[in-house]
Amino acid sequence: MFASSGDLALGALREADRLGLDIPGRLSLAAFGNTDWFETCRRPVTAFAHPLHEIGVITAHVPLSRLNGDSRPEPSRIRRAHARAPA
Protein backbone atom coordinates (compact mmCIF):
# COMPACT_ATOMS: atom_id res chain seq x y z
CA MET A 1 0.00 0.00 0.00
CA PHE A 2 1.19 3.54 -0.78
CA ALA A 3 0.37 6.49 1.47
CA SER A 4 0.89 10.01 0.17
CA SER A 5 1.78 11.37 3.62
CA GLY A 6 3.01 10.27 7.01
CA ASP A 7 -0.42 10.97 8.50
CA LEU A 8 -2.10 8.65 6.00
CA ALA A 9 0.54 6.00 6.69
CA LEU A 10 -0.28 6.21 10.39
CA GLY A 11 -3.97 5.76 9.58
CA ALA A 12 -3.14 2.76 7.38
CA LEU A 13 -1.09 1.19 10.20
CA ARG A 14 -3.95 1.67 12.65
CA GLU A 15 -6.47 0.19 10.23
CA ALA A 16 -4.18 -2.77 9.49
CA ASP A 17 -3.99 -3.39 13.25
CA ARG A 18 -7.78 -3.17 13.56
CA LEU A 19 -8.22 -5.69 10.72
CA GLY A 20 -5.48 -7.97 12.02
CA LEU A 21 -3.33 -7.59 8.91
CA ASP A 22 0.32 -8.44 9.45
CA ILE A 23 2.82 -5.82 8.25
CA PRO A 24 5.03 -6.73 6.42
CA GLY A 25 3.81 -10.34 6.22
CA ARG A 26 0.46 -9.79 4.51
CA LEU A 27 0.71 -6.10 3.65
CA SER A 28 3.63 -3.80 2.85
CA LEU A 29 3.47 -0.07 3.41
CA ALA A 30 5.35 2.73 1.66
CA ALA A 31 4.84 6.40 2.48
CA PHE A 32 5.90 9.82 1.28
CA GLY A 33 6.46 12.90 3.39
CA ASN A 34 6.74 13.32 7.15
CA THR A 35 8.76 10.30 8.20
CA ASP A 36 10.15 11.43 11.57
CA TRP A 37 7.87 9.13 13.55
CA PHE A 38 8.75 6.05 11.45
CA GLU A 39 11.80 5.49 13.67
CA THR A 40 9.45 4.70 16.56
CA CYS A 41 7.36 2.26 14.53
CA ARG A 42 7.75 -1.39 15.49
CA ARG A 43 7.02 -2.56 11.93
CA PRO A 44 9.06 -1.78 8.82
CA VAL A 45 7.70 1.00 6.62
CA THR A 46 9.35 2.10 3.38
CA ALA A 47 9.72 5.87 3.47
CA PHE A 48 10.34 8.39 0.73
CA ALA A 49 11.55 11.55 2.48
CA HIS A 50 11.69 14.86 0.66
CA PRO A 51 15.08 16.63 0.93
CA LEU A 52 13.48 19.99 1.73
CA HIS A 53 16.72 21.91 2.21
CA GLU A 54 18.11 20.74 -1.15
CA ILE A 55 14.82 21.54 -2.88
CA GLY A 56 14.98 25.07 -1.47
CA VAL A 57 18.59 25.59 -2.53
CA ILE A 58 17.90 24.39 -6.08
CA THR A 59 14.69 26.42 -6.25
CA ALA A 60 16.69 29.57 -5.49
CA HIS A 61 19.76 28.65 -7.55
CA VAL A 62 18.12 27.76 -10.88
CA PRO A 63 16.34 31.07 -11.60
CA LEU A 64 19.32 33.10 -10.36
CA SER A 65 21.73 31.21 -12.59
CA ARG A 66 19.36 31.65 -15.55
CA LEU A 67 19.26 35.39 -14.89
CA ASN A 68 23.06 35.35 -15.00
CA GLY A 69 23.03 33.70 -18.43
CA ASP A 70 23.61 30.05 -17.48
CA SER A 71 21.30 27.95 -19.65
CA ARG A 72 22.55 24.52 -18.54
CA PRO A 73 19.90 22.31 -16.94
CA GLU A 74 20.28 21.55 -13.25
CA PRO A 75 21.44 17.95 -12.71
CA SER A 76 18.95 15.61 -11.07
CA ARG A 77 20.01 13.54 -8.08
CA ILE A 78 18.40 10.58 -6.42
CA ARG A 79 19.70 9.49 -3.07
CA ARG A 80 18.86 6.27 -1.30
CA ALA A 81 18.66 6.01 2.46
CA HIS A 82 17.81 3.03 4.60
CA ALA A 83 16.17 3.13 8.00
CA ARG A 84 15.54 0.27 10.37
CA ALA A 85 12.69 -0.21 12.75
CA PRO A 86 13.78 -0.35 16.39
CA ALA A 87 14.28 -3.84 17.79
SEDO-395320 format. One record per residue: x, y, z of N, C-alpha, C in turn; residue number from 0. Coordinates in steps of 0.001 Angstrom, whole numbers, plus 500000, padded with zeros to 6 digits. Layout:
% residues N
<site><n_X>X</n_X><n_Y>Y</n_Y><n_Z>Z</n_Z><ca_X>X</ca_X><ca_Y>Y</ca_Y><ca_Z>Z</ca_Z><c_X>X</c_X><c_Y>Y</c_Y><c_Z>Z</c_Z><vexkol>NUM</vexkol></site>
...
//
This chain:
% residues 87
<site><n_X>500836</n_X><n_Y>498859</n_Y><n_Z>500000</n_Z><ca_X>500000</ca_X><ca_Y>500000</ca_Y><ca_Z>500000</ca_Z><c_X>500897</c_X><c_Y>501225</c_Y><c_Z>500000</c_Z><vexkol>0</vexkol></site>
<site><n_X>500472</n_X><n_Y>502271</n_Y><n_Z>499251</n_Z><ca_X>501190</ca_X><ca_Y>503536</ca_Y><ca_Z>499221</ca_Z><c_X>500373</c_X><c_Y>504596</c_Y><c_Z>499941</c_Z><vexkol>1</vexkol></site>
<site><n_X>501017</n_X><n_Y>505373</n_Y><n_Z>500786</n_Z><ca_X>500373</ca_X><ca_Y>506491</ca_Y><ca_Z>501468</ca_Z><c_X>501076</c_X><c_Y>507768</c_Y><c_Z>501028</c_Z><vexkol>2</vexkol></site>
<site><n_X>500309</n_X><n_Y>508781</n_Y><n_Z>500690</n_Z><ca_X>500889</ca_X><ca_Y>510012</ca_Y><ca_Z>500169</ca_Z><c_X>501399</c_X><c_Y>510942</c_Y><c_Z>501262</c_Z><vexkol>3</vexkol></site>
<site><n_X>501246</n_X><n_Y>510563</n_Y><n_Z>502516</n_Z><ca_X>501775</ca_X><ca_Y>511375</ca_Y><ca_Z>503619</ca_Z><c_X>502007</c_X><c_Y>510479</c_Y><c_Z>504834</c_Z><vexkol>4</vexkol></site>
<site><n_X>502778</n_X><n_Y>511004</n_Y><n_Z>505769</n_Z><ca_X>503009</ca_X><ca_Y>510273</ca_Y><ca_Z>507007</ca_Z><c_X>501737</c_X><c_Y>510081</c_Y><c_Z>507811</c_Z><vexkol>5</vexkol></site>
<site><n_X>500853</n_X><n_Y>511080</n_Y><n_Z>507781</n_Z><ca_X>499582</ca_X><ca_Y>510968</ca_Y><ca_Z>508504</ca_Z><c_X>498714</c_X><c_Y>509841</c_Y><c_Z>507938</c_Z><vexkol>6</vexkol></site>
<site><n_X>498673</n_X><n_Y>509732</n_Y><n_Z>506611</n_Z><ca_X>497896</ca_X><ca_Y>508645</ca_Y><ca_Z>505997</ca_Z><c_X>498533</c_X><c_Y>507292</c_Y><c_Z>506283</c_Z><vexkol>7</vexkol></site>
<site><n_X>499859</n_X><n_Y>507252</n_Y><n_Z>506346</n_Z><ca_X>500542</ca_X><ca_Y>505997</ca_Y><ca_Z>506688</ca_Z><c_X>500175</c_X><c_Y>505565</c_Y><c_Z>508098</c_Z><vexkol>8</vexkol></site>
<site><n_X>500119</n_X><n_Y>506523</n_Y><n_Z>509023</n_Z><ca_X>499724</ca_X><ca_Y>506206</ca_Y><ca_Z>510387</ca_Z><c_X>498302</c_X><c_Y>505653</c_Y><c_Z>510429</c_Z><vexkol>9</vexkol></site>
<site><n_X>497402</n_X><n_Y>506261</n_Y><n_Z>509670</n_Z><ca_X>496034</ca_X><ca_Y>505755</ca_Y><ca_Z>509584</ca_Z><c_X>495982</c_X><c_Y>504357</c_Y><c_Z>509006</c_Z><vexkol>10</vexkol></site>
<site><n_X>496819</n_X><n_Y>504100</n_Y><n_Z>507986</n_Z><ca_X>496864</ca_X><ca_Y>502761</ca_Y><ca_Z>507382</ca_Z><c_X>497379</c_X><c_Y>501733</c_Y><c_Z>508380</c_Z><vexkol>11</vexkol></site>
<site><n_X>498392</n_X><n_Y>502102</n_Y><n_Z>509178</n_Z><ca_X>498905</ca_X><ca_Y>501189</ca_Y><ca_Z>510200</ca_Z><c_X>497833</c_X><c_Y>500873</c_Y><c_Z>511242</c_Z><vexkol>12</vexkol></site>
<site><n_X>497121</n_X><n_Y>501894</n_Y><n_Z>511664</n_Z><ca_X>496052</ca_X><ca_Y>501671</ca_Y><ca_Z>512650</ca_Z><c_X>494951</c_X><c_Y>500769</c_Y><c_Z>512098</c_Z><vexkol>13</vexkol></site>
<site><n_X>494581</n_X><n_Y>501009</n_Y><n_Z>510843</n_Z><ca_X>493528</ca_X><ca_Y>500192</ca_Y><ca_Z>510233</ca_Z><c_X>494011</c_X><c_Y>498758</c_Y><c_Z>510015</c_Z><vexkol>14</vexkol></site>
<site><n_X>495270</n_X><n_Y>498586</n_Y><n_Z>509638</n_Z><ca_X>495820</ca_X><ca_Y>497235</ca_Y><ca_Z>509487</ca_Z><c_X>495777</c_X><c_Y>496497</c_Y><c_Z>510824</c_Z><vexkol>15</vexkol></site>
<site><n_X>496116</n_X><n_Y>497215</n_Y><n_Z>511912</n_Z><ca_X>496014</ca_X><ca_Y>496609</ca_Y><ca_Z>513249</ca_Z><c_X>494578</c_X><c_Y>496206</c_Y><c_Z>513560</c_Z><vexkol>16</vexkol></site>
<site><n_X>493638</n_X><n_Y>497102</n_Y><n_Z>513273</n_Z><ca_X>492223</ca_X><ca_Y>496828</ca_Y><ca_Z>513560</ca_Z><c_X>491728</c_X><c_Y>495601</c_Y><c_Z>512805</c_Z><vexkol>17</vexkol></site>
<site><n_X>492212</n_X><n_Y>495439</n_Y><n_Z>511556</n_Z><ca_X>491783</ca_X><ca_Y>494315</ca_Y><ca_Z>510721</ca_Z><c_X>492624</c_X><c_Y>493059</c_Y><c_Z>510946</c_Z><vexkol>18</vexkol></site>
<site><n_X>493656</n_X><n_Y>493169</n_Y><n_Z>511757</n_Z><ca_X>494522</ca_X><ca_Y>492025</ca_Y><ca_Z>512024</ca_Z><c_X>495447</c_X><c_Y>491674</c_Y><c_Z>510874</c_Z><vexkol>19</vexkol></site>
<site><n_X>495773</n_X><n_Y>492644</n_Y><n_Z>510034</n_Z><ca_X>496674</ca_X><ca_Y>492407</ca_Y><ca_Z>508905</ca_Z><c_X>498117</c_X><c_Y>492553</c_Y><c_Z>509362</c_Z><vexkol>20</vexkol></site>
<site><n_X>498923</n_X><n_Y>491564</n_Y><n_Z>509064</n_Z><ca_X>500324</ca_X><ca_Y>491565</ca_Y><ca_Z>509454</ca_Z><c_X>501137</c_X><c_Y>492424</c_Y><c_Z>508486</c_Z><vexkol>21</vexkol></site>
<site><n_X>501885</n_X><n_Y>493375</n_Y><n_Z>509033</n_Z><ca_X>502822</ca_X><ca_Y>494179</ca_Y><ca_Z>508247</ca_Z><c_X>504206</c_X><c_Y>493796</c_Y><c_Z>508712</c_Z><vexkol>22</vexkol></site>
<site><n_X>505084</n_X><n_Y>493338</n_Y><n_Z>507867</n_Z><ca_X>505035</ca_X><ca_Y>493268</ca_Y><ca_Z>506418</ca_Z><c_X>504627</c_X><c_Y>491911</c_Y><c_Z>505865</c_Z><vexkol>23</vexkol></site>
<site><n_X>504153</n_X><n_Y>490999</n_Y><n_Z>506696</n_Z><ca_X>503807</ca_X><ca_Y>489655</ca_Y><ca_Z>506222</ca_Z><c_X>502727</c_X><c_Y>489628</c_Y><c_Z>505160</c_Z><vexkol>24</vexkol></site>
<site><n_X>501595</n_X><n_Y>490232</n_Y><n_Z>505441</n_Z><ca_X>500459</ca_X><ca_Y>490207</ca_Y><ca_Z>504510</ca_Z><c_X>500321</c_X><c_Y>491498</c_Y><c_Z>503723</c_Z><vexkol>25</vexkol></site>
<site><n_X>500858</n_X><n_Y>492583</n_Y><n_Z>504262</n_Z><ca_X>500708</ca_X><ca_Y>493901</ca_Y><ca_Z>503654</ca_Z><c_X>502010</c_X><c_Y>494671</c_Y><c_Z>503826</c_Z><vexkol>26</vexkol></site>
<site><n_X>502469</n_X><n_Y>495323</n_Y><n_Z>502767</n_Z><ca_X>503634</ca_X><ca_Y>496205</ca_Y><ca_Z>502847</ca_Z><c_X>503148</c_X><c_Y>497639</c_Y><c_Z>502742</c_Z><vexkol>27</vexkol></site>
<site><n_X>503868</n_X><n_Y>498539</n_Y><n_Z>503384</n_Z><ca_X>503466</ca_X><ca_Y>499935</ca_Y><ca_Z>503407</ca_Z><c_X>504635</c_X><c_Y>500823</c_Y><c_Z>503007</c_Z><vexkol>28</vexkol></site>
<site><n_X>504382</n_X><n_Y>501715</n_Y><n_Z>502064</n_Z><ca_X>505353</ca_X><ca_Y>502728</ca_Y><ca_Z>501661</ca_Z><c_X>504676</c_X><c_Y>504078</c_Y><c_Z>501782</c_Z><vexkol>29</vexkol></site>
<site><n_X>505432</n_X><n_Y>505079</n_Y><n_Z>502251</n_Z><ca_X>504839</ca_X><ca_Y>506395</ca_Y><ca_Z>502484</ca_Z><c_X>505770</c_X><c_Y>507506</c_Y><c_Z>502038</c_Z><vexkol>30</vexkol></site>
<site><n_X>505178</n_X><n_Y>508616</n_Y><n_Z>501663</n_Z><ca_X>505895</ca_X><ca_Y>509821</ca_Y><ca_Z>501275</ca_Z><c_X>505687</c_X><c_Y>510872</c_Y><c_Z>502353</c_Z><vexkol>31</vexkol></site>
<site><n_X>506670</n_X><n_Y>511745</n_Y><n_Z>502525</n_Z><ca_X>506458</ca_X><ca_Y>512903</ca_Y><ca_Z>503390</ca_Z><c_X>507024</c_X><c_Y>512752</c_Y><c_Z>504780</c_Z><vexkol>32</vexkol></site>
<site><n_X>506290</n_X><n_Y>513250</n_Y><n_Z>505768</n_Z><ca_X>506738</ca_X><ca_Y>513324</ca_Y><ca_Z>507154</ca_Z><c_X>507060</c_X><c_Y>511932</c_Y><c_Z>507681</c_Z><vexkol>33</vexkol></site>
<site><n_X>508335</n_X><n_Y>511648</n_Y><n_Z>507808</n_Z><ca_X>508758</ca_X><ca_Y>510299</ca_Y><ca_Z>508200</ca_Z><c_X>509463</c_X><c_Y>510279</c_Y><c_Z>509551</c_Z><vexkol>34</vexkol></site>
<site><n_X>509440</n_X><n_Y>511375</n_Y><n_Z>510287</n_Z><ca_X>510152</ca_X><ca_Y>511434</ca_Y><ca_Z>511569</ca_Z><c_X>509694</c_X><c_Y>510344</c_Y><c_Z>512540</c_Z><vexkol>35</vexkol></site>
<site><n_X>508399</n_X><n_Y>510087</n_Y><n_Z>512581</n_Z><ca_X>507870</ca_X><ca_Y>509127</ca_Y><ca_Z>513554</ca_Z><c_X>508104</c_X><c_Y>507680</c_Y><c_Z>513142</c_Z><vexkol>36</vexkol></site>
<site><n_X>508541</n_X><n_Y>507427</n_Y><n_Z>511901</n_Z><ca_X>508750</ca_X><ca_Y>506052</ca_Y><ca_Z>511453</ca_Z><c_X>509801</c_X><c_Y>505338</c_Y><c_Z>512298</c_Z><vexkol>37</vexkol></site>
<site><n_X>510750</n_X><n_Y>506102</n_Y><n_Z>512849</n_Z><ca_X>511801</ca_X><ca_Y>505487</ca_Y><ca_Z>513672</ca_Z><c_X>511227</c_X><c_Y>504832</c_Y><c_Z>514924</c_Z><vexkol>38</vexkol></site>
<site><n_X>510060</n_X><n_Y>505270</n_Y><n_Z>515359</n_Z><ca_X>509448</ca_X><ca_Y>504695</ca_Y><ca_Z>516560</ca_Z><c_X>508496</c_X><c_Y>503551</c_Y><c_Z>516231</c_Z><vexkol>39</vexkol></site>
<site><n_X>508292</n_X><n_Y>503305</n_Y><n_Z>514968</n_Z><ca_X>507364</ca_X><ca_Y>502263</ca_Y><ca_Z>514528</ca_Z><c_X>507991</c_X><c_Y>500886</c_Y><c_Z>514736</c_Z><vexkol>40</vexkol></site>
<site><n_X>507212</n_X><n_Y>499951</n_Y><n_Z>515253</n_Z><ca_X>507752</ca_X><ca_Y>498606</ca_Y><ca_Z>515489</ca_Z><c_X>507700</c_X><c_Y>497718</c_Y><c_Z>514252</c_Z><vexkol>41</vexkol></site>
<site><n_X>507073</n_X><n_Y>498185</n_Y><n_Z>513178</n_Z><ca_X>507017</ca_X><ca_Y>497436</ca_Y><ca_Z>511928</ca_Z><c_X>507740</c_X><c_Y>498218</c_Y><c_Z>510837</c_Z><vexkol>42</vexkol></site>
<site><n_X>508345</n_X><n_Y>497506</n_Y><n_Z>509877</n_Z><ca_X>509063</ca_X><ca_Y>498217</ca_Y><ca_Z>508822</ca_Z><c_X>508113</c_X><c_Y>498941</c_Y><c_Z>507870</c_Z><vexkol>43</vexkol></site>
<site><n_X>508444</n_X><n_Y>500185</n_Y><n_Z>507575</n_Z><ca_X>507704</ca_X><ca_Y>501005</ca_Y><ca_Z>506620</ca_Z><c_X>508723</c_X><c_Y>501594</c_Y><c_Z>505665</c_Z><vexkol>44</vexkol></site>
<site><n_X>508482</n_X><n_Y>501463</n_Y><n_Z>504361</n_Z><ca_X>509354</ca_X><ca_Y>502097</ca_Y><ca_Z>503376</ca_Z><c_X>508978</c_X><c_Y>503564</c_Y><c_Z>503311</c_Z><vexkol>45</vexkol></site>
<site><n_X>509985</n_X><n_Y>504433</n_Y><n_Z>503428</n_Z><ca_X>509715</ca_X><ca_Y>505869</ca_Y><ca_Z>503470</ca_Z><c_X>510460</c_X><c_Y>506595</c_Y><c_Z>502357</c_Z><vexkol>46</vexkol></site>
<site><n_X>509763</n_X><n_Y>507517</n_Y><n_Z>501740</n_Z><ca_X>510338</ca_X><ca_Y>508394</ca_Y><ca_Z>500728</ca_Z><c_X>510323</c_X><c_Y>509806</c_Y><c_Z>501315</c_Z><vexkol>47</vexkol></site>
<site><n_X>511461</n_X><n_Y>510233</n_Y><n_Z>501849</n_Z><ca_X>511546</ca_X><ca_Y>511550</ca_Y><ca_Z>502478</ca_Z><c_X>511941</c_X><c_Y>512586</c_Y><c_Z>501437</c_Z><vexkol>48</vexkol></site>
<site><n_X>511381</n_X><n_Y>513760</n_Y><n_Z>501566</n_Z><ca_X>511690</ca_X><ca_Y>514857</ca_Y><ca_Z>500657</ca_Z><c_X>512867</c_X><c_Y>515648</c_Y><c_Z>501225</c_Z><vexkol>49</vexkol></site>
<site><n_X>513936</n_X><n_Y>515839</n_Y><n_Z>500451</n_Z><ca_X>515077</ca_X><ca_Y>516628</ca_Y><ca_Z>500932</ca_Z><c_X>514743</c_X><c_Y>518117</c_Y><c_Z>500843</c_Z><vexkol>50</vexkol></site>
<site><n_X>514012</n_X><n_Y>518638</n_Y><n_Z>501806</n_Z><ca_X>513477</ca_X><ca_Y>519992</ca_Y><ca_Z>501731</ca_Z><c_X>514553</c_X><c_Y>521062</c_Y><c_Z>501604</c_Z><vexkol>51</vexkol></site>
<site><n_X>515659</n_X><n_Y>520914</n_Y><n_Z>502310</n_Z><ca_X>516725</ca_X><ca_Y>521914</ca_Y><ca_Z>502206</ca_Z><c_X>517290</c_X><c_Y>521963</c_Y><c_Z>500784</c_Z><vexkol>52</vexkol></site>
<site><n_X>517581</n_X><n_Y>520790</n_Y><n_Z>500229</n_Z><ca_X>518111</ca_X><ca_Y>520736</ca_Y><ca_Z>498855</ca_Z><c_X>517115</c_X><c_Y>521300</c_Y><c_Z>497851</c_Z><vexkol>53</vexkol></site>
<site><n_X>515846</n_X><n_Y>521006</n_Y><n_Z>498027</n_Z><ca_X>514819</ca_X><ca_Y>521537</ca_Y><ca_Z>497123</ca_Z><c_X>514818</c_X><c_Y>523062</c_Y><c_Z>497186</c_Z><vexkol>54</vexkol></site>
<site><n_X>514935</n_X><n_Y>523622</n_Y><n_Z>498380</n_Z><ca_X>514977</ca_X><ca_Y>525070</ca_Y><ca_Z>498531</ca_Z><c_X>516193</c_X><c_Y>525694</c_Y><c_Z>497888</c_Z><vexkol>55</vexkol></site>
<site><n_X>517359</n_X><n_Y>525064</n_Y><n_Z>498066</n_Z><ca_X>518594</ca_X><ca_Y>525586</ca_Y><ca_Z>497468</ca_Z><c_X>518488</c_X><c_Y>525581</c_Y><c_Z>495942</c_Z><vexkol>56</vexkol></site>
<site><n_X>518029</n_X><n_Y>524482</n_Y><n_Z>495376</n_Z><ca_X>517901</ca_X><ca_Y>524386</ca_Y><ca_Z>493918</ca_Z><c_X>516846</c_X><c_Y>525359</c_Y><c_Z>493408</c_Z><vexkol>57</vexkol></site>
<site><n_X>515752</n_X><n_Y>525501</n_Y><n_Z>494152</n_Z><ca_X>514693</ca_X><ca_Y>526417</ca_Y><ca_Z>493752</ca_Z><c_X>515215</c_X><c_Y>527855</c_Y><c_Z>493667</c_Z><vexkol>58</vexkol></site>
<site><n_X>516102</n_X><n_Y>528226</n_Y><n_Z>494553</n_Z><ca_X>516688</ca_X><ca_Y>529575</ca_Y><ca_Z>494506</ca_Z><c_X>517791</c_X><c_Y>529664</c_Y><c_Z>493463</c_Z><vexkol>59</vexkol></site>
<site><n_X>518593</n_X><n_Y>528619</n_Y><n_Z>493335</n_Z><ca_X>519758</ca_X><ca_Y>528646</ca_Y><ca_Z>492454</ca_Z><c_X>519383</c_X><c_Y>528680</c_Y><c_Z>490968</c_Z><vexkol>60</vexkol></site>
<site><n_X>518438</n_X><n_Y>527886</n_Y><n_Z>490555</n_Z><ca_X>518115</ca_X><ca_Y>527762</ca_Y><ca_Z>489121</ca_Z><c_X>517698</c_X><c_Y>529094</c_Y><c_Z>488504</c_Z><vexkol>61</vexkol></site>
<site><n_X>516710</n_X><n_Y>529808</n_Y><n_Z>489050</n_Z><ca_X>516345</ca_X><ca_Y>531073</ca_Y><ca_Z>488404</ca_Z><c_X>517459</c_X><c_Y>532122</c_Y><c_Z>488461</c_Z><vexkol>62</vexkol></site>
<site><n_X>518222</n_X><n_Y>532138</n_Y><n_Z>489561</n_Z><ca_X>519320</ca_X><ca_Y>533101</ca_Y><ca_Z>489644</ca_Z><c_X>520398</c_X><c_Y>532817</c_Y><c_Z>488604</c_Z><vexkol>63</vexkol></site>
<site><n_X>520722</n_X><n_Y>531544</n_Y><n_Z>488415</n_Z><ca_X>521732</ca_X><ca_Y>531206</ca_Y><ca_Z>487410</ca_Z><c_X>521224</c_X><c_Y>531510</c_Y><c_Z>486003</c_Z><vexkol>64</vexkol></site>
<site><n_X>519929</n_X><n_Y>531317</n_Y><n_Z>485764</n_Z><ca_X>519365</ca_X><ca_Y>531654</ca_Y><ca_Z>484452</ca_Z><c_X>519425</c_X><c_Y>533155</c_Y><c_Z>484205</c_Z><vexkol>65</vexkol></site>
<site><n_X>519162</n_X><n_Y>533940</n_Y><n_Z>485244</n_Z><ca_X>519259</ca_X><ca_Y>535395</ca_Y><ca_Z>485110</ca_Z><c_X>520685</c_X><c_Y>535840</c_Y><c_Z>484798</c_Z><vexkol>66</vexkol></site>
<site><n_X>521657</n_X><n_Y>535052</n_Y><n_Z>485256</n_Z><ca_X>523061</ca_X><ca_Y>535354</ca_Y><ca_Z>485004</ca_Z><c_X>523564</c_X><c_Y>534746</c_Y><c_Z>483694</c_Z><vexkol>67</vexkol></site>
<site><n_X>522668</n_X><n_Y>534198</n_Y><n_Z>482892</n_Z><ca_X>523034</ca_X><ca_Y>533697</ca_Y><ca_Z>481571</ca_Z><c_X>523392</c_X><c_Y>532227</c_Y><c_Z>481484</c_Z><vexkol>68</vexkol></site>
<site><n_X>523300</n_X><n_Y>531483</n_Y><n_Z>482550</n_Z><ca_X>523610</ca_X><ca_Y>530052</ca_Y><ca_Z>482519</ca_Z><c_X>522372</c_X><c_Y>529294</c_Y><c_Z>482046</c_Z><vexkol>69</vexkol></site>
<site><n_X>522462</n_X><n_Y>528653</n_Y><n_Z>480907</n_Z><ca_X>521297</ca_X><ca_Y>527953</ca_Y><ca_Z>480355</ca_Z><c_X>521387</c_X><c_Y>526435</c_Y><c_Z>480534</c_Z><vexkol>70</vexkol></site>
<site><n_X>522421</n_X><n_Y>525965</n_Y><n_Z>481245</n_Z><ca_X>522554</ca_X><ca_Y>524517</ca_Y><ca_Z>481459</ca_Z><c_X>521470</c_X><c_Y>524021</c_Y><c_Z>482406</c_Z><vexkol>71</vexkol></site>
<site><n_X>520906</n_X><n_Y>522855</n_Y><n_Z>482137</n_Z><ca_X>519896</ca_X><ca_Y>522309</ca_Y><ca_Z>483061</ca_Z><c_X>520541</c_X><c_Y>521875</c_Y><c_Z>484369</c_Z><vexkol>72</vexkol></site>
<site><n_X>519812</n_X><n_Y>521989</n_Y><n_Z>485434</n_Z><ca_X>520284</ca_X><ca_Y>521554</ca_Y><ca_Z>486751</ca_Z><c_X>520302</c_X><c_Y>520029</c_Y><c_Z>486780</c_Z><vexkol>73</vexkol></site>
<site><n_X>521401</n_X><n_Y>519418</n_Y><n_Z>487235</n_Z><ca_X>521436</ca_X><ca_Y>517949</ca_Y><ca_Z>487288</ca_Z><c_X>520444</c_X><c_Y>517411</c_Y><c_Z>488313</c_Z><vexkol>74</vexkol></site>
<site><n_X>519876</n_X><n_Y>516277</n_Y><n_Z>488007</n_Z><ca_X>518953</ca_X><ca_Y>515607</ca_Y><ca_Z>488929</ca_Z><c_X>519734</c_X><c_Y>514615</c_Y><c_Z>489767</c_Z><vexkol>75</vexkol></site>
<site><n_X>519347</n_X><n_Y>514491</n_Y><n_Z>491027</n_Z><ca_X>520010</ca_X><ca_Y>513544</ca_Y><ca_Z>491922</ca_Z><c_X>518970</c_X><c_Y>512728</c_Y><c_Z>492667</c_Z><vexkol>76</vexkol></site>
<site><n_X>519237</n_X><n_Y>511455</n_Y><n_Z>492765</n_Z><ca_X>518396</ca_X><ca_Y>510576</ca_Y><ca_Z>493575</ca_Z><c_X>519309</c_X><c_Y>509941</c_Y><c_Z>494605</c_Z><vexkol>77</vexkol></site>
<site><n_X>518890</n_X><n_Y>510028</n_Y><n_Z>495851</n_Z><ca_X>519699</ca_X><ca_Y>509489</ca_Y><ca_Z>496931</ca_Z><c_X>518888</c_X><c_Y>508440</c_Y><c_Z>497666</c_Z><vexkol>78</vexkol></site>
<site><n_X>519528</n_X><n_Y>507338</n_Y><n_Z>497970</n_Z><ca_X>518859</ca_X><ca_Y>506267</ca_Y><ca_Z>498700</ca_Z><c_X>519298</c_X><c_Y>506274</c_Y><c_Z>500143</c_Z><vexkol>79</vexkol></site>
<site><n_X>518347</n_X><n_Y>506120</n_Y><n_Z>501033</n_Z><ca_X>518655</ca_X><ca_Y>506014</ca_Y><ca_Z>502456</ca_Z><c_X>517875</c_X><c_Y>504845</c_Y><c_Z>503028</c_Z><vexkol>80</vexkol></site>
<site><n_X>518459</n_X><n_Y>504190</n_Y><n_Z>503971</n_Z><ca_X>517813</ca_X><ca_Y>503031</ca_Y><ca_Z>504600</ca_Z><c_X>517610</c_X><c_Y>503313</c_Y><c_Z>506071</c_Z><vexkol>81</vexkol></site>
<site><n_X>516460</n_X><n_Y>502999</n_Y><n_Z>506565</n_Z><ca_X>516174</ca_X><ca_Y>503134</ca_Y><ca_Z>508002</ca_Z><c_X>515693</c_X><c_Y>501796</c_Y><c_Z>508521</c_Z><vexkol>82</vexkol></site>
<site><n_X>515985</n_X><n_Y>501518</n_Y><n_Z>509750</n_Z><ca_X>515540</ca_X><ca_Y>500273</ca_Y><ca_Z>510365</ca_Z><c_X>514561</c_X><c_Y>500572</c_Y><c_Z>511483</c_Z><vexkol>83</vexkol></site>
<site><n_X>513613</n_X><n_Y>499681</n_Y><n_Z>511622</n_Z><ca_X>512694</ca_X><ca_Y>499794</ca_Y><ca_Z>512751</ca_Z><c_X>513429</c_X><c_Y>499399</c_Y><c_Z>514020</c_Z><vexkol>84</vexkol></site>
<site><n_X>513114</n_X><n_Y>500019</n_Y><n_Z>515145</n_Z><ca_X>513776</ca_X><ca_Y>499645</ca_Y><ca_Z>516392</ca_Z><c_X>513475</c_X><c_Y>498200</c_Y><c_Z>516763</c_Z><vexkol>85</vexkol></site>
<site><n_X>514441</n_X><n_Y>497566</n_Y><n_Z>517396</n_Z><ca_X>514284</ca_X><ca_Y>496161</ca_Y><ca_Z>517790</ca_Z><c_X>513391</c_X><c_Y>496026</c_Y><c_Z>518990</c_Z><vexkol>86</vexkol></site>
//
